[in-house]
Amino acid sequence: MDRWARRSATLSLAGLICVAVAFLWAFLWERPPPAEAPNSVKAAEVTRSEAASEVVVLPPPPLPPQSPVVAAPAVEPTPAPQPAVPEKTVQVEPPPAPEETEVAAPAPAPAAVRPRPQKQPEKQVAAISPAKPPEQPEPQVRPAPSRPAPRETRVDRHAVEEGRVFLRLMAQDKGPDIRIAWPDEGRRRDGLYRLLTACYGLKSAVLREGGRLYVEGGAQGEPWDMNRDFYSSLLRAPEGRLPAREKGILRSIEAYHGVQGQAVRVLPRMVDAGIVGTLMQLAGGAAGRSSRITARYEFDRSGLSLSDIVVAGRRLDASVRVPKLHRGCS
């Protein structure tokens, strides 16, 4: 672009110079000749006329250009005269743009031409219903083996005789520690109490200091004179909640005799000896004279029984059926 600008400026300057020369030429051409002496006028006229016949008519000077004339690139214009002290022009050309180098990308490897697989004729396959899984037999839930009924042992005469010996030892705190639990349910406790008092001769009493017992009836304020041949010397202290009927009897005793003390239960000797003797027979050699025996009272229409017998920490697979003292009771 700078080169074209310089060329345009040079051509414009050349055109102006040509116009100036044309004006100068026209000015000199129209200027009148200088005056001569009279004696020489004729000669001058002759000379002018002769010269006029030899004059060459020049074309009119060119009109000034309306616009700058741009010469063809091929014609080099005449350089304008340089001034006395030319200005030094330093032209800084921009560095050449780096040439872009095209890097040919590696030609992709020709794709492997796979032969077109021939279409195989479809086979007509009959619809196959899914095979049903084999029916698994339902697992048979076998009921847990029921615990076999404990072997029932009835109190006999021999057990009663043996039990009397242990009762005497227990009265002296030398025999085994026997504890028999009552049912937890209130109605069952009341039913057991009715059965023991009606069929097995149980008595509820109030124990005072000195071993004095007070029961229903008798002389008011007088202790009970217990028949030790009929009743057991082993006194049973109830634990936990008392049956409702027994509570009423104990309040009645305390009100009648005007005493207060510990509630105890007394069984006939035959009943108590039969229970203790049978338990010791079932325990065998596992029970010593100071071992602990626990059991639980059960009852039904047929009478009283003992279950869950544990002797010295070992559970016995047995139960004890206690015959009624008063037959025909319920």
Residue pairs with C-beta under 8 A, 6 or more apart in sequence:
2 91
7 71
7 73
7 77
8 68
8 70
10 77
10 79
10 80
11 68
11 69
11 70
11 71
11 77
12 68
13 80
14 77
14 78
14 80
15 65
15 68
15 69
17 80
18 62
19 62
19 64
19 65
22 61
22 62
23 61
25 61
26 61
29 58
36 44
71 77
148 317
150 307
150 316
150 317
150 318
150 319
151 317
151 318
151 319
152 305
152 318
152 319
152 320
152 321
153 278
153 281
153 282
153 318
153 319
153 320
153 321
154 320
154 321
154 323
155 274
155 275
155 277
155 278
155 320
155 321
155 322
155 323
156 274
156 278
158 277
159 273
159 274
159 277
159 278
159 281
160 270
160 273
160 274
160 277
161 273
161 277
162 273
162 277
162 280
162 281
163 272
163 273
163 274
163 275
163 276
163 277
163 278
163 280
164 269
164 273
164 277
166 175
166 176
166 273
166 276
166 277
166 280
167 175
167 232
167 233
167 234
167 269
167 272
167 273
167 276
168 175
168 233
169 175
169 289
170 176
170 178
170 234
170 276
171 233
171 234
174 289
174 290
175 289
175 290
176 280
176 287
176 288
176 289
176 290
176 291
176 292
176 293
177 290
177 291
177 292
177 293
178 276
178 279
178 292
178 293
178 294
178 295
179 292
179 293
179 294
179 295
180 275
180 294
180 295
180 296
180 297
180 306
181 294
181 295
181 296
181 297
182 189
182 192
182 238
182 240
182 297
183 189
183 192
183 296
183 297
186 241
186 243
186 244
189 241
189 242
189 243
190 243
190 244
190 245
191 299
192 243
192 297
192 299
193 202
193 243
193 245
193 246
194 245
195 299
195 303
195 304
196 202
196 267
196 304
197 203
198 326
198 329
198 330
199 303
199 304
199 324
199 325
199 326
199 329
199 330
200 267
200 268
200 271
200 304
200 322
200 324
200 325
200 326
201 267
201 268
201 271
201 325
201 326
202 265
202 266
202 267
203 215
203 231
203 265
203 266
204 215
204 246
204 249
204 250
204 253
204 263
204 264
204 265
205 213
205 214
205 215
205 224
205 253
205 263
205 264
205 265
205 266
206 213
206 214
206 215
206 250
206 253
206 254
206 257
206 259
206 260
206 261
206 262
206 263
206 264
207 213
207 235
207 261
207 262
207 263
207 264
208 214
208 223
208 259
208 261
209 261
212 223
212 224
213 223
213 224
213 226
213 264
213 266
214 223
214 224
214 253
214 254
214 257
214 259
214 261
215 224
215 253
216 249
216 252
216 253
216 256
218 224
220 256
220 257
220 258
221 257
221 258
221 259
222 257
226 266
229 269
230 268
230 269
231 266
231 267
231 268
231 269
232 266
232 267
232 268
232 269
232 271
232 272
232 273
233 269
234 267
234 272
234 276
235 264
235 265
235 266
236 264
236 265
236 266
236 267
237 262
237 263
237 264
237 265
238 246
238 263
238 264
238 265
242 250
242 263
246 263
250 263
253 259
254 260
254 261
268 325
270 325
271 322
271 325
274 322
274 323
275 306
275 320
275 322
278 320
279 287
279 293
279 295
279 306
279 309
279 311
279 320
280 287
280 293
282 309
282 311
282 316
282 318
282 320
283 291
283 293
283 311
283 312
283 316
286 311
286 312
286 314
287 293
287 311
287 312
288 312
291 311
291 312
292 311
292 312
293 309
293 310
293 311
293 312
294 308
294 309
294 310
295 306
295 307
295 308
295 309
295 310
295 320
296 306
296 307
296 308
297 304
297 305
297 306
298 304
298 305
298 306
298 307
298 319
299 305
301 330
302 321
303 321
303 322
303 323
303 324
304 321
304 322
304 324
305 319
305 320
305 321
305 322
306 319
306 320
306 322
307 319
308 315
309 315
309 316
309 318
309 319
309 320
310 316
